Amino acid sequence: MAGLRCAEVLIKNGVKVTILEGRNRIGGRIHQSSKLGHSVDLGPNWIHGTENNPIMNLATKTKTEIHSWDIRSIVFDESGHLMDEKRSTFFWDLMWTIINDAFKHSNNEAATISDSESLYDFFVMRSKDLFPIPLVDTDKGVTTNQQKENQALLLKMAQSWGAFVGDPVDRQSLKFFWMEECCDGENLFVPGTYKAILDCVSKLPLLAADVQLSKRVIAIESQNSGNDGGQVVVTIEGGETQSFDEVVMTAPLGWLKRNKNAFTPPLSPRLTKAIDSISYGHLEKVYVTFPKAFWEGSDPSPLPNDGYSGFTHWISPTYAPDTNPHAWSQECVNIAACPAPHAHPTLLFYLYGDCSIYITSLVHNTITSAHHSALKSFFLPYFSRLPHYSPTNPDCQPLAFLSTEWQKDELAGYGSYCNFQVGLTEGDADIEVMRHGVPDRRIWLAGEHTAPFIALGTVTGAYWAGEGVAQRIIETYGGKRRDEQTWGRGVEVAAGETSAAATATATTATTTTTTNKPTTMAALIDETIPSEEPACIGPWCE
C-alpha cells in the first residue's frame, strides 16, 4: 500500500516511476484467497478508526462492504464452560477500561515508566486495586477466594490483547503503549475484502508506472550523496541492475531487519539501531468453513441474548492438553454474522505469539489432507463447544481450512507488522529515524513501520507513509508542499517531519523514481494516461 500510494502521488506530480515488485502480483500483505469457495483477506481485514481515515474514505468510494461487530463477546472459561453473560460482560468491559487507562498512563507518564514494565504488569496492578486481598470491606459477602478468582480471570482475559499486536500481552511495552493507539472512531471489519480498495489505489500506478513483477531486489547502492549528482543502483536477483534518481523502499520491517547489509554504503548506526529495536509481530489467521453455520441453528441458542454474533473467546483452555499443552487462549469471529452476500459458514481464528509460531510450523509444507487433519485436531476442542454442535451431524464437520503463513514468507519479512515490546528505550525516536530514511543518499523508507504515530502497524499508516515520502521527494526538487491536510488529519507538519517514506521493496515493491528534469518536477505526465484517472482523495490532491 505504501509503495502504490507513493507512486500515485509522484505520478500526479509529473515523476517517472518504476515499481520493482518482488512478488508476481502487487499488494504485498494485502492479498485475498478464494480457496474456501468465497474470497477472504489473508492480510489485513480491519479498518482501524473511522474519523479522518483515508482507507475509510476509499472503502466508501469503492462501495467496499464494512461491518461493525456486536460488542458482546461469548466467553468459555478454562474448563470449557460457557461463562455467565453478566460476569463475562462485566470483565470484558473492565478489560477495555483498563486498556484505555493504560493508554492514558503511557501517554502521560512515558518518561517515568521503566522500559521493563509491560502492559500485563499494569493489569496485575489494577487487578490488585480492583479486587484487593485482604478484603477492605467484608460486609459485602465477598470472600478472599472470590477475589483471587476475579484477579485471575481479569488477567486471563487481558491475554486477548495479543491478537491486536501479534504477541503476548506480557511482551507489550507499557512505556510505548501509547504508540499502539489508532485513529479515532470505530474499528471496522472488512467482509468485502480489501480488493476494491487495492484496485483503486493501484489503478494509476498500473497505467502510468513501469511495473516490473517478480523482481527481487538484493542490493541498493547509492553512488553519491546530495542533489548534485549520482544515482542509486538497484541490483535484482539474477544480477540485473537498474539506476534511479531516488529509491523508496517499502520492504516490510521484518525484511529490513534481515537485510541491512543490502545497502551500500552501510546504513548509519542510528538507523540500524532503530530497525533492530522495533519488534515485528506474529499474527496469523485460520479460516474454518463448514457446510452450514451449525452454531446459528434453528433452535433457541444457549448463548447470551439468544445469539452468536461477534467474538468468541476460549480463555486459557486446560481441556486440550494433547494439542494445546500451554493452554494458549483462542478467539474467533463469526463470518456467518456478516451482511449478505459476505455471510459464510466460516469461523475466523486469530493466532498470535507462540501459538501462531507453533501452528504455522505444524502445517507448513504439508499436503492438504495432513493440513486439514492437524488443524481439525487443534481447533476441535473449541468449535465443538459452540451451540448445536454434534459429532454425528455432517454440518458440524469442517469442509476446509485456510491458514496464513506470513512467518514463512520472506517477502513479508517473516511476520505481520511492527509492535513495541518490553526493553524498548527510544521507540518514538526509532520510528522517526526510520521515517526520515536516508534522503542525502536518495534512499527513502516507507511502510506501516514509518507511519504517523496514530496509525503505526495499519493499512492507513502505510498509505500515509507512502503519501508523505512522495511529497518529501517532490519538495526535494522544488515542488510545492501542501500542508493543509497533511496525513489526511488536518494537522500542520513542519518541514522535515513528514513522517514516512515509501515505494520500493527489495521484497515487496521497490518504487523508484527518475526525473528527466530534476528542477521541474511539475512536468506533464505521459499522454497515454487516461483523462479519467481515479479520483484523488489524499491530502496532496487538488
KATAUR-V623209 format. One record per helix or strand of 3 or more residues. SS is the DSSP state (a for helix, b for strand). FROM is the first residue (numbers start at 1). LEN is the number of residues. If there is no record, write none. Layout:
BEGIN
SS_FROM_LEN ; SS_FROM_LEN
END
This chain:
BEGIN
a_2_11 ; b_16_5 ; b_46_3 ; a_54_8 ; b_73_4 ; a_85_25 ; a_119_12 ; a_138_3 ; a_144_22 ; a_169_3 ; a_177_4 ; b_187_3 ; a_195_14 ; b_210_3 ; b_217_6 ; b_232_5 ; b_241_4 ; b_246_4 ; a_253_6 ; a_260_3 ; a_269_9 ; b_284_7 ; a_304_3 ; b_311_4 ; b_330_5 ; a_335_3 ; b_346_6 ; a_353_11 ; a_368_16 ; a_394_3 ; b_398_6 ; a_406_3 ; a_410_3 ; a_427_10 ; a_439_3 ; b_443_3 ; a_448_3 ; a_453_3 ; a_459_18 ; a_486_3 ; b_510_5
END
